[in-house]
Amino acid sequence: MLRSEGTGDTTGATAGTVAPSPTGGTFESRDPATGTVVGVFPVHDTAAVDAAVARARTAAERWAALGFGERRLRLAAYRGHLARRLHELADLVHRENGKPRADAVLEIALAVDHLAWAGAHARRTLGPRRVHPGLLAVNHAAHLEYQPLGVVGVIGPWNYPVFTPMGSIAYALAAGNAVVFKPSEFTPAVGAWLAEAWRAAVPDVPDALQVVTGLGETGAALCRAGVGKLAFTGSAPTGRTVMAACAETLTPVLMELGGKDAMIVDDDADVAAAADAAVWGAMSNAGQTCIGIERVYATAAVHDRFVAEVVTRVEALQPGSDADASYGPMTMAGQTDVVRRHLADAVAAGGTVATGGTVDGGYVAPTVLLDVPETSAAVREETFGPTLTITRVADAEEALTRANDSSMGLGGSVFSGSRDRGLDLARRMRSGMTSVNAVLTFASVPALPFGGVGESGFGRIHGEDGLREFTRAKAVTVKRAPLPVDFMSFGRPAGAADALARVLRLVHGRHR
């Protein structure tokens, strides 16, 4: 069975989980703070998923035929609809995911910005263009274009239920595909809202974006439905299961998986700024951020000052569900079991709790851990909670070695007083993305690709790479005129190959 959870370990039953009805035909989503039912949704079975994909195939033909300009107009109408109803959607995200409304507004704003970029840049990135034919095909015109795949399946997470799936949805739509989206079983109301908004904003091609809801079996059905590509965001173990299901139909996949992102704080870093960024990167969204900062390596020159700054800021944070809360409850209450295990393991291994370290129901106190061995689960595994390990290192080179000693490589951060030094460390960090003197900012730049290495996945969303991710490259050559000698013919003269070799020596042989 597949689970469509977001990144991180997602073991355990939870009070906030969606519950199948007694008939098995529907399930509920619940407010993780109160347990109140947010909505009741159908469990789409294989037949229903196949039917949605069939409708999407028909819609994809019309959607692709509109061309870049007309699609851009409709994507603009969609983002306008989202922008006008932003607070309505933010309130729904708050109720179903648990994050503060202000953070939900930020998430939606980022999604709208990406929608705008994708629509505006699709033609230039994907449209037909001429390329140089090279020496052997000099009498041909060579053309390249990127054609849509048809239907793209998207399995989204619960931690950022608008922004993260929109990184696939917006770029797939802009590239000319239709999309069938399965939101997480923890945030189906958000997914249904996005689909209803599409139908309202783009009534002439309503089936270009559809939503199917359900549990793991629904996700498995989408994997096997013969879509042109399946984009998945979630944990590495579930990603492997998704890939296995997609392999049955040779469906290509895009995997955006978990992270254990590190921050390096160098000798000459702005310690106060680094501490402020580390706290936001680690604690916002209750730490349920795949590109959140989970490990910090601070050099001996700044370690003590950095720890003091971090602890001061962390102790001012207050989890809760009210308007003044710094962050909300764990969306999946079972994730608190993972946090407890990591805390216990860290302390048992010799680490110390500088602040926090408690769990109260679905709320985890913001926690800072010191002197945790590198072999501890709190350092090796994704915690996906509001915790942060801080480790003293001799210098930035040791910090980089430790940061890179991970099976995951999604994002990261470097704080340095030297621009050149910061860039050098960032480039050598084993991650798909790195910010210098900031955290997470690469995700907010629509032109930059987003994705990881190793067990953090493969493929890219966002930017030109994200647009091309949802297309197939199409190459066409057109013969313009015959050559005196056709090398690709059995009728070529006997000495043609030798003549070609002499030309190659003249053109290329002088280069060593």
C-alpha positions as CSV (number, residue, x, y, z in Angstrom):
1,M,0.0,0.0,0.0
2,L,1.2,3.5,-0.8
3,R,1.0,6.4,1.6
4,S,0.9,9.9,0.3
5,E,2.5,11.5,3.3
6,G,4.9,14.4,3.1
7,T,8.6,14.0,3.8
8,G,9.8,12.5,7.0
9,D,9.1,9.3,9.0
10,T,5.4,8.8,9.1
11,T,4.9,5.8,11.2
12,G,2.1,5.5,13.7
13,A,-1.6,6.1,13.9
14,T,-2.6,9.6,14.8
15,A,-5.5,11.6,16.3
16,G,-5.3,13.9,13.4
17,T,-5.3,11.2,10.7
18,V,-8.1,10.9,8.2
19,A,-10.4,8.0,9.1
20,P,-12.1,5.7,6.7
21,S,-15.9,5.5,7.1
22,P,-17.4,2.2,8.2
23,T,-18.4,1.6,4.6
24,G,-14.9,2.2,3.3
25,G,-16.3,4.6,0.7
26,T,-15.3,7.9,2.4
27,F,-12.8,9.3,4.9
28,E,-12.5,12.3,7.1
29,S,-9.8,15.0,7.4
30,R,-9.5,16.6,10.8
31,D,-8.1,19.7,12.4
32,P,-4.8,18.5,14.0
33,A,-5.3,21.0,16.9
34,T,-8.8,20.2,17.9
35,G,-9.7,16.9,16.2
36,T,-12.7,18.7,14.5
37,V,-13.8,17.2,11.2
38,V,-12.8,19.5,8.4
39,G,-14.5,17.5,5.6
40,V,-15.6,14.1,4.4
41,F,-14.1,12.9,1.1
42,P,-14.6,9.9,-1.2
43,V,-12.0,7.2,-1.5
44,H,-11.5,7.0,-5.2
45,D,-10.9,3.4,-6.3
46,T,-9.0,2.2,-9.4
47,A,-12.0,2.6,-11.6
48,A,-12.5,6.2,-10.5
49,V,-8.8,7.1,-10.9
50,D,-8.8,5.5,-14.4
51,A,-11.8,7.5,-15.3
52,A,-10.2,10.7,-14.1
53,V,-7.1,10.0,-16.1
54,A,-9.2,9.3,-19.2
55,R,-11.0,12.6,-18.8
56,A,-7.6,14.2,-18.4
57,R,-6.3,12.7,-21.6
58,T,-9.2,14.3,-23.5
59,A,-8.6,17.6,-21.8
60,A,-4.9,17.4,-22.4
61,E,-5.4,17.4,-26.2
62,R,-7.5,20.6,-26.0
63,W,-5.2,22.2,-23.4
64,A,-2.1,21.5,-25.5
65,A,-3.8,22.8,-28.7
66,L,-4.4,26.2,-27.0
67,G,-0.7,27.0,-27.4
68,F,1.6,28.9,-25.0
69,G,-0.2,32.3,-25.2
70,E,-3.7,31.0,-24.5
71,R,-2.5,28.7,-21.7
72,R,-0.7,31.7,-20.2
73,L,-3.9,33.7,-20.1
74,R,-5.8,30.8,-18.3
75,L,-3.0,30.3,-15.8
76,A,-3.2,34.0,-15.1
77,A,-6.9,33.7,-14.5
78,Y,-6.2,30.8,-12.1
79,R,-3.6,32.7,-10.1
80,G,-5.9,35.7,-10.0
81,H,-8.6,33.5,-8.5
82,L,-6.2,32.2,-5.9
83,A,-4.9,35.7,-5.1
84,R,-8.5,37.1,-4.6
85,R,-9.5,34.2,-2.3
86,L,-6.1,33.9,-0.6
87,H,-7.4,34.4,2.9
88,E,-10.2,31.8,2.4
89,L,-7.6,29.2,1.3
90,A,-5.2,30.2,4.1
91,D,-7.9,29.7,6.6
92,L,-8.5,26.2,5.2
93,V,-4.8,25.4,5.3
94,H,-4.7,26.5,8.9
95,R,-7.6,24.3,9.9
96,E,-6.5,21.2,8.0
97,N,-2.7,21.4,8.3
98,G,-2.4,23.3,11.6
99,K,0.1,26.0,10.6
100,P,-0.5,29.6,11.6
101,R,-2.6,31.6,9.1
102,A,0.3,34.0,8.5
103,D,2.5,31.1,7.4
104,A,-0.3,29.8,5.2
105,V,-0.6,33.2,3.5
106,L,3.2,33.1,2.8
107,E,2.9,29.6,1.4
108,I,0.1,30.5,-1.0
109,A,1.9,33.7,-2.1
110,L,4.9,31.6,-3.1
111,A,2.6,29.3,-5.1
112,V,1.0,32.2,-6.9
113,D,4.4,33.6,-7.8
114,H,5.5,30.3,-9.2
115,L,2.3,30.1,-11.3
116,A,3.1,33.5,-12.8
117,W,6.7,32.5,-13.6
118,A,5.8,29.2,-15.2
119,G,3.1,30.7,-17.4
120,A,5.4,33.6,-18.5
121,H,8.4,31.5,-19.3
122,A,7.0,28.4,-20.9
123,R,7.2,29.6,-24.5
124,R,10.8,30.8,-24.3
125,T,11.9,27.6,-22.5
126,L,9.9,25.0,-24.4
127,G,9.0,26.5,-27.8
128,P,10.5,25.4,-31.1
129,R,13.9,26.7,-32.0
130,R,16.7,26.0,-34.5
131,V,20.0,24.5,-33.4
132,H,23.3,24.1,-35.3
133,P,23.3,21.0,-37.4
134,G,27.1,20.3,-37.1
135,L,29.5,19.3,-39.8
136,L,28.0,16.0,-41.0
137,A,24.5,17.4,-41.4
138,V,25.4,20.9,-42.6
139,N,22.8,20.7,-45.4
140,H,20.0,20.1,-42.9
141,A,18.0,22.4,-40.7
142,A,17.9,21.1,-37.1
143,H,14.8,21.9,-35.0
144,L,14.3,21.2,-31.2
145,E,11.1,21.6,-29.2
146,Y,9.7,20.2,-26.0
147,Q,6.3,18.5,-26.2
148,P,3.9,17.8,-23.4
149,L,3.7,14.3,-21.9
150,G,-0.1,14.3,-21.9
151,V,-1.3,13.6,-18.4
152,V,0.9,14.1,-15.3
153,G,0.0,12.5,-12.0
154,V,0.9,14.4,-8.8
155,I,1.0,12.9,-5.3
156,G,1.3,15.7,-2.9
157,P,2.4,16.1,0.8
158,W,0.5,17.5,3.8
159,N,3.2,19.8,5.2
160,Y,3.0,22.4,2.4
161,P,-0.3,21.3,0.8
162,V,-0.4,24.3,-1.7
163,F,3.1,25.3,-2.5
164,T,4.8,21.9,-2.9
165,P,2.3,20.3,-5.2
166,M,2.0,23.5,-7.2
167,G,5.6,23.2,-8.0
168,S,4.6,20.2,-10.2
169,I,1.0,21.3,-11.1
170,A,1.9,24.8,-12.3
171,Y,4.9,23.7,-14.4
172,A,3.1,20.7,-15.8
173,L,0.1,22.8,-16.9
174,A,2.4,25.5,-18.3
175,A,4.1,22.9,-20.4
176,G,0.8,21.8,-21.9
177,N,-0.1,18.8,-19.8
178,A,-3.3,18.0,-17.9
179,V,-2.9,17.0,-14.3
180,V,-4.5,14.5,-12.0
181,F,-3.6,15.4,-8.4
182,K,-3.9,13.2,-5.4
183,P,-3.5,15.3,-2.2
184,S,-2.3,13.8,1.0
185,E,-5.0,12.0,3.0
186,F,-4.3,14.6,5.7
187,T,-5.1,17.6,3.5
188,P,-7.7,16.5,1.0
189,A,-9.8,19.7,1.5
190,V,-7.0,21.9,0.3
191,G,-6.6,19.7,-2.8
192,A,-10.3,19.8,-3.5
193,W,-10.3,23.6,-3.1
194,L,-7.5,24.0,-5.6
195,A,-9.4,21.8,-8.2
196,E,-12.7,23.7,-7.6
197,A,-10.8,27.0,-8.0
198,W,-9.4,25.8,-11.4
199,R,-12.9,24.9,-12.6
200,A,-14.1,28.3,-11.7
201,A,-11.2,30.2,-13.2
202,V,-10.8,28.0,-16.4
203,P,-14.3,26.8,-17.2
204,D,-13.5,26.0,-20.9
205,V,-10.9,23.3,-19.9
206,P,-12.1,22.2,-16.5
207,D,-10.7,18.7,-16.6
208,A,-7.1,19.9,-17.2
209,L,-6.7,19.8,-13.4
210,Q,-8.6,17.2,-11.5
211,V,-8.3,15.8,-7.9
212,V,-8.7,12.3,-6.7
213,T,-8.8,11.7,-3.0
214,G,-8.2,8.6,-0.8
215,L,-5.6,6.7,1.0
216,G,-2.6,4.7,-0.2
217,E,-4.6,2.5,-2.6
218,T,-5.7,5.6,-4.5
219,G,-2.1,6.7,-4.9
220,A,-1.2,3.2,-6.1
221,A,-4.0,3.4,-8.7
222,L,-2.7,6.7,-10.0
223,C,0.8,5.2,-10.3
224,R,-0.6,2.3,-12.4
225,A,-3.1,4.5,-14.5
226,G,-0.6,5.0,-17.4
227,V,0.0,8.7,-16.9
228,G,2.9,10.3,-18.8
229,K,4.8,11.0,-15.6
230,L,4.3,10.7,-11.8
231,A,5.6,13.4,-9.5
232,F,5.8,12.4,-5.9
233,T,6.7,14.2,-2.7
234,G,7.2,12.2,0.4
235,S,9.5,10.0,2.4
236,A,12.2,7.8,0.8
237,P,10.6,4.5,1.8
238,T,7.3,5.5,0.3
239,G,9.2,6.9,-2.8
240,R,10.6,3.4,-3.4
241,T,7.1,1.9,-3.2
242,V,5.8,4.5,-5.7
243,M,8.7,3.8,-8.1
244,A,8.0,0.1,-7.9
245,A,4.3,0.7,-8.8
246,C,5.2,3.0,-11.6
247,A,7.7,0.5,-12.9
248,E,4.9,-1.9,-13.8
249,T,3.9,0.5,-16.6
250,L,7.3,2.0,-17.2
251,T,5.9,5.3,-16.0
252,P,8.8,7.8,-15.4
253,V,8.9,9.4,-11.9
254,L,10.0,12.6,-10.3
255,M,11.0,12.1,-6.6
256,E,11.2,14.9,-4.1
257,L,12.0,13.1,-0.9
258,G,13.3,13.9,2.6
259,G,16.2,16.0,3.8
260,K,18.5,16.4,6.8
261,D,19.7,19.8,5.9
262,A,22.8,21.3,7.5
263,M,23.9,24.9,8.2
264,I,27.6,25.8,8.4
265,V,28.4,28.8,10.6
266,D,32.0,30.1,9.8
267,D,34.4,32.0,11.9
268,D,33.4,35.4,10.5
269,A,29.7,34.8,10.2
270,D,27.1,37.3,11.5
271,V,26.2,35.2,14.5
272,A,22.9,37.0,15.3
273,A,21.7,36.7,11.7
274,A,22.8,33.0,11.6
275,A,21.0,32.2,14.8
276,D,17.8,34.0,13.7
277,A,17.8,32.1,10.3
278,A,18.6,28.7,12.0
279,V,15.6,29.1,14.4
280,W,13.3,30.0,11.5
281,G,14.7,27.2,9.3
282,A,14.3,24.6,12.1
283,M,11.1,25.6,13.9
284,S,8.8,27.2,11.4
285,N,5.8,24.9,10.4
286,A,6.6,22.9,13.5
287,G,9.8,21.7,11.8
288,Q,7.7,19.9,9.2
289,T,9.8,21.2,6.3
290,C,11.8,19.0,4.0
291,I,14.3,21.8,3.4
292,G,14.3,22.9,7.1
293,I,17.6,23.2,9.0
294,E,18.0,20.1,11.3
295,R,21.8,20.2,11.8
296,V,24.2,23.1,12.5
297,Y,27.9,22.9,12.5
298,A,29.4,26.0,14.1
299,T,33.1,26.7,14.3
300,A,34.8,26.9,17.7
301,A,35.3,30.6,17.2
302,V,31.6,31.3,17.2
303,H,30.0,28.2,18.7
304,D,29.2,29.5,22.2
305,R,27.9,32.8,21.0
306,F,25.8,31.1,18.4
307,V,24.3,28.7,20.9
308,A,23.4,31.5,23.3
309,E,21.7,33.5,20.5
310,V,19.8,30.4,19.3
311,V,18.6,29.5,22.8
312,T,17.4,33.0,23.5
313,R,15.3,33.1,20.3
314,V,14.0,29.6,20.8
315,E,12.8,30.2,24.3
316,A,10.7,33.1,23.0
317,L,8.7,30.7,20.7
318,Q,5.3,29.4,21.6
319,P,3.6,26.5,19.9
320,G,-0.2,26.6,19.7
321,S,-3.3,27.1,17.5
322,D,-4.1,30.7,18.5
323,A,-3.3,33.8,16.6
324,D,-0.1,34.5,18.6
325,A,1.4,31.0,18.1
326,S,4.8,30.7,16.6
327,Y,3.9,27.4,15.0
328,G,1.1,24.8,15.2
329,P,0.7,21.2,16.2
330,M,2.2,18.3,14.3
331,T,-0.1,17.6,11.4
332,M,0.5,13.9,11.9
333,A,0.3,13.4,15.6
334,G,2.2,10.1,15.1
335,Q,5.2,12.1,14.1
336,T,5.7,13.0,17.7
337,D,6.7,9.4,18.3
338,V,9.6,10.0,15.9
339,V,10.6,13.2,17.7
340,R,10.5,11.4,21.1
341,R,12.7,8.6,19.8
342,H,15.3,11.0,18.4
343,L,15.3,13.0,21.6
344,A,15.7,9.9,23.8
345,D,18.4,8.5,21.5
346,A,20.4,11.8,21.5
347,V,20.4,12.1,25.3
348,A,21.2,8.4,25.8
349,A,24.2,8.9,23.4
350,G,25.6,11.8,25.5
351,G,23.8,14.8,24.0
352,T,22.3,17.5,26.2
353,V,19.1,19.4,25.9
354,A,19.8,23.2,25.9
355,T,16.2,24.0,25.9
356,G,12.9,22.3,25.2
357,G,12.8,18.5,24.9
358,T,9.2,18.0,25.9
359,V,6.1,16.8,24.0
360,D,2.6,17.8,25.0
361,G,-0.1,16.0,23.0
362,G,0.4,17.1,19.4
363,Y,2.7,19.9,20.3
364,V,6.5,19.6,20.5
365,A,8.4,22.2,22.4
366,P,11.1,24.0,20.3
367,T,14.2,22.0,21.2
368,V,17.9,22.6,20.9
369,L,20.3,19.7,21.3
370,L,24.1,20.0,21.9
371,D,27.0,17.5,21.7
372,V,24.9,14.9,19.9
373,P,27.2,12.2,18.4
374,E,27.1,11.9,14.6
375,T,25.9,8.3,14.8
376,S,22.7,9.3,16.7
377,A,19.3,9.1,15.0
378,A,18.8,12.8,15.7
379,V,21.7,13.5,13.3
380,R,21.4,10.7,10.8
381,E,17.6,10.5,10.2
382,E,15.1,13.1,9.3
383,T,13.3,14.3,12.4
384,F,10.7,16.4,10.8
385,G,9.9,18.3,14.0
386,P,10.9,21.5,15.7
387,T,14.3,20.4,16.9
388,L,17.9,21.5,16.1
389,T,21.3,19.9,16.8
390,I,24.3,22.2,17.1
391,T,27.8,20.7,16.9
392,R,31.1,22.4,17.6
393,V,33.7,21.9,14.8
394,A,37.3,23.1,14.4
395,D,36.7,25.0,11.2
396,A,34.4,25.3,8.2
397,E,36.2,22.5,6.4
398,E,35.3,20.1,9.1
399,A,31.8,21.4,9.1
400,L,31.5,20.8,5.4
401,T,32.8,17.2,5.8
402,R,30.2,16.5,8.4
403,A,27.4,18.2,6.5
404,N,28.2,16.1,3.5
405,D,28.3,12.8,5.5
406,S,24.6,12.1,4.9
407,S,22.6,9.8,2.6
408,M,20.4,12.8,1.9
409,G,21.2,16.0,0.1
410,L,18.2,18.3,-0.4
411,G,19.1,21.8,0.8
412,G,21.5,23.6,3.1
413,S,22.8,26.9,4.3
414,V,26.2,28.6,4.8
415,F,26.8,31.7,6.9
416,S,30.1,33.4,6.2
417,G,31.4,37.0,6.3
418,S,33.2,36.4,3.0
419,R,31.1,36.2,-0.1
420,D,33.7,34.2,-2.0
421,R,34.2,31.8,1.0
422,G,30.4,31.4,1.4
423,L,29.9,30.6,-2.3
424,D,32.8,28.1,-2.3
425,L,31.4,26.2,0.7
426,A,27.9,26.4,-0.8
427,R,29.1,24.9,-4.1
428,R,30.9,22.1,-2.4
429,M,28.0,21.2,-0.1
430,R,26.4,17.9,-1.3
431,S,22.9,19.2,-1.8
432,G,20.6,20.2,-4.7
433,M,20.3,23.7,-3.3
434,T,22.1,25.9,-0.8
435,S,21.5,29.4,0.5
436,V,24.4,31.7,1.7
437,N,23.6,34.0,4.7
438,A,20.0,32.9,4.6
439,V,17.8,29.8,4.7
440,L,15.3,28.3,2.3
441,T,15.4,31.2,-0.1
442,F,16.1,29.0,-3.1
443,A,12.6,27.7,-2.9
444,S,11.1,31.2,-3.3
445,V,13.0,31.9,-6.5
446,P,10.8,30.6,-9.4
447,A,13.7,30.6,-11.9
448,L,15.8,28.2,-9.7
449,P,15.4,24.4,-9.9
450,F,14.3,22.6,-6.8
451,G,15.4,19.0,-6.0
452,G,17.9,16.9,-4.2
453,V,20.6,14.2,-4.5
454,G,21.0,10.8,-3.0
455,E,18.0,9.7,-0.9
456,S,16.5,13.2,-1.2
457,G,15.4,12.2,-4.7
458,F,15.9,13.1,-8.3
459,G,14.4,15.3,-11.0
460,R,13.6,19.0,-10.6
461,I,10.6,21.2,-10.2
462,H,10.6,25.0,-10.6
463,G,12.6,27.0,-13.2
464,E,13.4,26.0,-16.7
465,D,14.4,22.6,-15.5
466,G,11.0,22.2,-13.9
467,L,9.2,23.1,-17.1
468,R,11.3,20.6,-19.1
469,E,10.8,17.9,-16.5
470,F,7.2,17.6,-17.7
471,T,8.0,17.3,-21.4
472,R,9.8,15.1,-23.9
473,A,12.4,16.6,-26.2
474,K,11.5,16.3,-29.9
475,A,14.2,16.5,-32.5
476,V,13.4,17.2,-36.2
477,T,15.8,17.6,-39.1
478,V,14.8,19.0,-42.5
479,K,17.1,18.4,-45.6
480,R,17.6,21.8,-47.3
481,A,19.8,20.7,-50.2
482,P,21.8,17.7,-51.3
483,L,25.5,17.6,-50.7
484,P,27.9,16.6,-53.5
485,V,28.7,13.5,-51.5
486,D,26.0,11.8,-49.4
487,F,27.9,10.0,-46.6
488,M,24.7,8.3,-45.4
489,S,24.2,6.3,-48.6
490,F,25.5,3.0,-50.0
491,G,26.1,5.0,-53.1
492,R,28.9,7.1,-51.7
493,P,32.2,7.1,-53.5
494,A,34.9,4.6,-52.3
495,G,37.2,7.4,-51.1
496,A,34.5,9.4,-49.3
497,A,35.4,8.2,-45.8
498,D,39.1,9.0,-46.3
499,A,38.2,12.5,-47.5
500,L,36.1,12.9,-44.4
501,A,38.9,11.8,-42.2
502,R,41.2,14.5,-43.8
503,V,38.7,17.2,-43.2
504,L,38.3,16.1,-39.6
505,R,42.1,16.3,-39.1
506,L,42.1,19.8,-40.5
507,V,39.2,21.0,-38.4
508,H,39.8,19.1,-35.1
509,G,43.2,17.5,-35.3
510,R,45.2,20.6,-34.2
511,H,43.5,20.7,-30.8
512,R,45.3,18.8,-28.0
